[in-house]
């Protein structure tokens, strides 16, 4: 369990809270475990740590997108080429992707 400073002293976080603070690292570890070779993303502050990890990994080809819709083609193309890819989406991108798949 980690302790973080707060105004009233030290704040102790439970395992669930600690995991929430490190979710980008957990997702990146899963990307490595399953062999993700391409990651598409629209730059976004919420994903900045995960994007940084992917950009700095020489085994992952990172692709900056202008819209999440472009990522559907990226992931499909990777699959057709025999590679695994991931698409990072903001919450609004999930709705966009569902509209594209209709």
BADO-163815 format. One record per residue (C-alpha): residue in three letters; x, y, z. Coordinates in steps of 0.2 Angstrom, whole numbers, padded with zeros to 4 digits, m for minus. Example, Ala and Ser with C-alpha at 12.3 -4.5 7.8 and 13.67 -1.06 7.14 Angstrom:
% residues 2
marlum rest ALA	px 0062	py m0022	pz 0039
marlum rest SER	px 0068	py m0005	pz 0036
% end
This chain:
% residues 102
marlum rest UNK	px 0000	py 0000	pz 0000
marlum rest UNK	px 0007	py 0017	pz m0005
marlum rest UNK	px 0007	py 0033	pz 0006
marlum rest UNK	px 0005	py 0050	pz m0002
marlum rest UNK	px 0007	py 0067	pz 0007
marlum rest UNK	px m0009	py 0076	pz 0011
marlum rest UNK	px m0013	py 0093	pz 0020
marlum rest UNK	px m0017	py 0083	pz 0036
marlum rest UNK	px m0001	py 0072	pz 0035
marlum rest UNK	px 0000	py 0056	pz 0025
marlum rest UNK	px m0014	py 0048	pz 0015
marlum rest UNK	px m0014	py 0030	pz 0014
marlum rest UNK	px m0022	py 0022	pz m0002
marlum rest UNK	px m0029	py 0005	pz m0004
marlum rest UNK	px m0024	py m0007	pz m0017
marlum rest UNK	px m0039	py m0002	pz m0028
marlum rest UNK	px m0034	py 0017	pz m0027
marlum rest UNK	px m0016	py 0013	pz m0030
marlum rest UNK	px m0021	py 0003	pz m0046
marlum rest UNK	px m0031	py 0018	pz m0052
marlum rest UNK	px m0016	py 0029	pz m0051
marlum rest UNK	px m0005	py 0016	pz m0061
marlum rest UNK	px m0018	py 0011	pz m0075
marlum rest UNK	px m0007	py 0017	pz m0089
marlum rest UNK	px 0007	py 0006	pz m0084
marlum rest UNK	px m0004	py m0009	pz m0082
marlum rest UNK	px m0011	py m0007	pz m0099
marlum rest UNK	px 0006	py m0004	pz m0107
marlum rest UNK	px 0012	py m0021	pz m0098
marlum rest UNK	px m0003	py m0030	pz m0106
marlum rest UNK	px 0001	py m0022	pz m0123
marlum rest UNK	px 0019	py m0030	pz m0121
marlum rest UNK	px 0012	py m0046	pz m0115
marlum rest UNK	px 0000	py m0049	pz m0129
marlum rest UNK	px 0012	py m0042	pz m0143
marlum rest UNK	px 0004	py m0026	pz m0148
marlum rest UNK	px 0015	py m0019	pz m0161
marlum rest UNK	px 0005	py m0003	pz m0167
marlum rest UNK	px m0004	py 0009	pz m0156
marlum rest UNK	px m0015	py 0023	pz m0164
marlum rest UNK	px m0021	py 0038	pz m0153
marlum rest UNK	px m0028	py 0055	pz m0154
marlum rest UNK	px m0017	py 0066	pz m0143
marlum rest UNK	px m0026	py 0068	pz m0126
marlum rest UNK	px m0020	py 0072	pz m0108
marlum rest UNK	px m0029	py 0058	pz m0101
marlum rest UNK	px m0019	py 0045	pz m0110
marlum rest UNK	px m0003	py 0055	pz m0109
marlum rest UNK	px 0007	py 0043	pz m0099
marlum rest UNK	px 0001	py 0028	pz m0109
marlum rest UNK	px 0006	py 0037	pz m0125
marlum rest UNK	px 0023	py 0041	pz m0118
marlum rest UNK	px 0026	py 0023	pz m0114
marlum rest UNK	px 0021	py 0018	pz m0131
marlum rest UNK	px 0031	py 0031	pz m0140
marlum rest UNK	px 0047	py 0027	pz m0131
marlum rest UNK	px 0045	py 0008	pz m0134
marlum rest UNK	px 0056	py 0004	pz m0150
marlum rest UNK	px 0045	py m0012	pz m0153
marlum rest UNK	px 0029	py m0002	pz m0154
marlum rest UNK	px 0025	py 0009	pz m0169
marlum rest UNK	px 0014	py 0024	pz m0163
marlum rest UNK	px 0002	py 0032	pz m0175
marlum rest UNK	px m0005	py 0050	pz m0171
marlum rest UNK	px m0023	py 0051	pz m0178
marlum rest UNK	px m0034	py 0066	pz m0181
marlum rest UNK	px m0050	py 0056	pz m0177
marlum rest UNK	px m0054	py 0039	pz m0169
marlum rest UNK	px m0062	py 0034	pz m0185
marlum rest UNK	px m0045	py 0033	pz m0193
marlum rest UNK	px m0039	py 0021	pz m0180
marlum rest UNK	px m0052	py 0008	pz m0186
marlum rest UNK	px m0043	py 0007	pz m0202
marlum rest UNK	px m0026	py 0006	pz m0193
marlum rest UNK	px m0032	py m0009	pz m0182
marlum rest UNK	px m0040	py m0018	pz m0197
marlum rest UNK	px m0024	py m0015	pz m0208
marlum rest UNK	px m0013	py m0022	pz m0194
marlum rest UNK	px m0024	py m0037	pz m0192
marlum rest UNK	px m0024	py m0041	pz m0211
marlum rest UNK	px m0005	py m0039	pz m0210
marlum rest UNK	px m0003	py m0051	pz m0196
marlum rest UNK	px 0001	py m0039	pz m0182
marlum rest UNK	px m0008	py m0034	pz m0166
marlum rest UNK	px m0014	py m0016	pz m0164
marlum rest UNK	px m0023	py m0006	pz m0151
marlum rest UNK	px m0033	py 0010	pz m0152
marlum rest UNK	px m0033	py 0022	pz m0138
marlum rest UNK	px m0050	py 0032	pz m0137
marlum rest UNK	px m0057	py 0045	pz m0126
marlum rest UNK	px m0074	py 0042	pz m0120
marlum rest UNK	px m0082	py 0052	pz m0134
marlum rest UNK	px m0072	py 0041	pz m0146
marlum rest UNK	px m0081	py 0026	pz m0141
marlum rest UNK	px m0097	py 0033	pz m0147
marlum rest UNK	px m0089	py 0038	pz m0164
marlum rest UNK	px m0082	py 0020	pz m0166
marlum rest UNK	px m0099	py 0013	pz m0163
marlum rest UNK	px m0107	py 0024	pz m0176
marlum rest UNK	px m0093	py 0019	pz m0189
marlum rest UNK	px m0097	py 0001	pz m0186
marlum rest UNK	px m0115	py 0002	pz m0190
% end
